[in-house]
C-alpha cells in the first residue's frame, strides 16, 4: 500500500496527461471514503481499558456511528444558513491556483489571487476583474452555474445516504488516533470499512464503493467525520468499464474541521488515481485541495460578494 502525506506534511500534486474525467460529480464517492496509509500512533488496549469514555463510545454497533456520521455530513455539503469566506488552494490539471472564495445563498464566487505560488501580474488581475464583472452582470449565467453545483451537492448527499449500507463497518483495533489529535482531547472513534458482499450499486457513481476499503475518524461529541482515508484495493469498472476503469492502488485522504459554531467544512483533500477513460487511454489524476482562513459572514447576494472580492487589495508582481 502506498503511503500518502498526512496532515501537516507537504503533498506534491502532478497531473500527467489531460482529462475531464471523472467530472466533479463522479469524484464524490472518492471523497466519501479512505484507508490507513502510514504508521499512526496507537492507543494501547490497556489505555483504552483505563478510559471509561472510550469504552462507552464503543458500546454501540459500529454501523450506528457510520449512519449518524453520514447523516451529519449532509449539513457539511448543504450548510443551510451558514456562509463563509476563505482561501482555497487547489492543485490539479488546471495548475496551482489560490482563490479568495465567498459563499452566498445563490452560490459561491471566487477571485484568483495567486498562480503557481506567485502573485498575479497586472494583466492577469485585470482579466480576473473583467471575468467577475461580467459574471455580476449576467445573473442568468450565474444561475446556470449554481444549478450545476446544486446537482453536485444532491449527488453527494445521495451517495452519503448509500454508504452506511454499502459497507461493512467495524471498530479499528486499538482505536489509533491521528498524530495531530491533542493529547488532552477526547479520543476520536475509529472505524474500518470494506465493501459489503452482495451489495448492488444503484447508479454509476456508487460503483466505486465496491472497490474501496478504508478507515474513518469520528468526533464522538458531534459525530462528524474528522478524517477519512481510502484505498482502491481492487479494480473498479464504471459503466462496465466503457466509461472508465479505475486501477487498484489509488488513494484518497479527506480531512474536515470545525470552522466555528456548528459549521464543519472539508479543509483538505489529497487524491491520487490511475484510470483508463472511455477504453482509450490511461490517466494519472492528482488533486490537492486545501482550504484555510475561514471567516463567518452574513448572507449577501452573489453580486455583493463579487464587490467584496474586488474591493480587497491583493499584491501584484
N, C-alpha and C positions, 0 to 999 in steps of 0.2 A: 504494500500500500504506500503510495507516495505521500510524503509529508508536505503540508502547506503551512505558510506562516500563520501564527496565532496572533491574537490581539496585541498591538504594540510593536510588532515586528514589521519589517519592510516587505511589501509584496511587489513583485515585478510582473507587469502585465504586458504581454506581447501578442499582437494579432498577426497570425500567419495566414495570408490569403484574405479574401474579402467575401463576405456573405451577409445576406439579410435574414438567414435562417439560423436559429429559430427566431421568429418575431418576438417582441416583448411578451405577448400573451402566452407564447409557448415556453418561455423561460420560467414562468411562475412555479411549476411543480418543482423545479430545481431549488427555488428559493423557499421551498416549504419543507426541506429535508436535509440530513447530514450524518457524518461518522467520525469516530475518534481517529485522528491522523498523526498525532505526535504524543510523546510522553507527557502526561499531565500528573501533578501531584495527587496522590490518592489518600483519602481519609481511611485509616485502618479500621477493621471491624471492631477493634477494642474502642477506638474513639467514637464510633457510631453507637456502641452499646452504652457509652457514658453520656450520650447526648439524647435526652428524652424527646426533645423536639424533633430530631431527625427520625427517631423510631416511630413517633406518632405520624409523621408525614408519610411513612412507608406502609402504614396500616391499610390504606385503601388500595383497591386494584390499580395497577399501573395505567390501564386504559382510562380510568376516571380522570387521571391527571391529563392524559392526552386529549380527551374530549373537552375538558374545561379550558385547556390551553388553546385549542383550536377555536373554540367559541370566543375567547378573549382576543384572539388575533384578528377577528373581524373588525374590531374597533381600531386596530393599527392600520388597516387598509382604508377604512372609511372615515375615521376620525371625525365624526359629526360634531359640529360646533366648535372645533379646535383648529386653530390656524397658527402656522409657524413661519418664521423667516430663518434661513440657514444657508450655509455654504455646502455645495455638493461638488465633490471631486470624483470624476469618472475617467477611467482609462479603458478604452475599448477600441473597436475598429475605426472609430472616428478620431482617435488620438487621445491626448492627455488634456483635459479641459476642467477648469474650475469655474463654477457659476454661483452667483448670488440668486437665491431662489425664494419666492414668496407664494404661500398657499392662499387661495381665496375661495369663497363659496362657489364661484364659477369654474375654478380650475387653477392650476399652478402656472406661474410665469417665472422666467429666469433670464438673467443677464450674464453673458460670458465676461469674465473679468481676468482670466489668465489662460494661456495656451502653452502647453509643454513646460510648465513651471515658470514661465516668464510673463511679465506684464504685456498687455496688448500694445500694438503700435497705434498711433493716432488714426491711421486709415482703418485698422481693424475695429477700433472702438466706434468710429463713425458708421461703419457698416452695421455694427450691432445696434447702435441707436436707431438707424433707419429701419432695421428689421422690427424692433419693438414698437416704434411709432406707427409703422404700417399695421402691426397686429392690433394696436389700440384703436386704429381707425376702421378695423374690419371685424365687428362683433360676430358676423356670420362665420367667418373663417375660424375664429377662436372657438365658437360653439361647436363646430365640427371636430376640432381637435379635442376639446373637452369631452365630447361624446365618445370618442375612441378611448380616452383614458378611463371613462366610466365603465366601458365594456371590459377593459383590462381588469379593473377592480372587481367587477362582478365575477369574472372568471376566476380570480384569485380567491374570492370568498367561496365559490362553489368547490374549488379544489380543497380548501381548508376543511370544508364540511365532509369531504370524502376521506381525508387522510386517517382519522381515527379508526375507521373500519377497514381501510385498505391495508393496514399494517398490524403486525403482532407487536405488542409493547411489553417491556419487562424492565424492572429496576436494574440499573447498571451495577455490577458487582463492586462493592467498596464505595459507591457514590463519589467518583472522582470529581474534584472541583476545578474550575478554570484557574490558571495561575494568578489572574488579576482579581480574584474574588477576595475581598477584605477578610482578614483572619478573624475579626470580631463579628463579621456579618452572619446572618442566618444562612446555613448551608443550602445550596440550591438542590432541588430534586432532579435526579439524573435518570433519564430513560433511554434504553436502547430500542431500536425499531428495525423491523425487516418485513419484507412482503408477506402478506397472509396467503397461504396456499389456497388456490381455488377462487381467489377474488378476481372478478372480471371488470376491467376498466370500462366505464360507461361512455368515455369520449377519448379523443386523440390525446389531449393534454395529460390525462391521468394515466396513460400507458407507461409513463416514466416511473410511476410508483412501483411497477413490477420489477425494476432493476436497481432499486435503491435500498441501501441499509444505512443506519446511522445512529446518532446519539443527539439528544436534546437536553438542555439545561433549563429548568423552570424555576422562576421565583415563587417560593411557597406562599408568600403573602398575597400576591396579586394573581398568581397562576398565569403570568405572562412568560413567554419564551425569552430567555436571555441570550442563549447561543444555540446554534444548530450546526452540525457538521455531517455531511452526507457523502457517500461514495457510490459511484455507479459500478457495482460489483459484477454485473453481467450485462451483455449487450441488450439494448432496447431498440425495437423497431417501432417507429411512429408511422401509422398508416401502412402496416405490413411491410415497412421498410421502403416504401415508394416515396414517402415524403422525406424521411431521414432515418439513418441508422446511427445510434449513439454507441460508441465503443466503450468497453469496460475501462476503468481507470480514471474516469472523470471525477472531479471533486468540487464540492461547494461548501463554503463557510458563510454563515449568516449570523450577524450579531445585532441585538437590539438593546436600547437603553431607554430609561425614563427621561423624557425631555421636560418634565415639570408637571406637577399635579397628577392627573390620571392619564396623561398623554405618553404613550410609548411609540418609538419610531425605530425603523431599521437604520442603523448607523454604519454598517459595514457589510459588504458582500465581496467575497473572492470566489470566482468561478473559473474553472478550467475544464474544458470539454474537447473531445475529439469526435467529430461526426462526419458522416457522408450524407450530402444533401441530394435529394432527387435522383439517387442511384448514380450520380455522376462523379463528384469529386469530394475529396476529404478536406475538412476544415479544422484548423486548430483555433478554437474560440476561447478568448481570455477576457475577463471582466474584473475590474477593480472599482469598487463603489465605496466612497467614504463620505459621510455627512457629519457636520460639526457646527458649533456656534449657534445652537438653537435659541431662538428668541420668540416667545409667545406674542402674538399681535392680535388686535381686534379684527373682525371681519371687514374687508374692504373690497371694492369692485376690482376686477382684473385691470381696468384702466388706471385706477388709483395705485395699484401695486406696480404697474409699469412706471408711473411717475415717480414713485418712491425709489425704484431701482435706478432710474435715470438721474434723479437728483442726488444720488450718493456718489461722492467723488471717488475715483479709483486712480491708482498710479499707472502712468503710461511710459513707454520707452521710445 
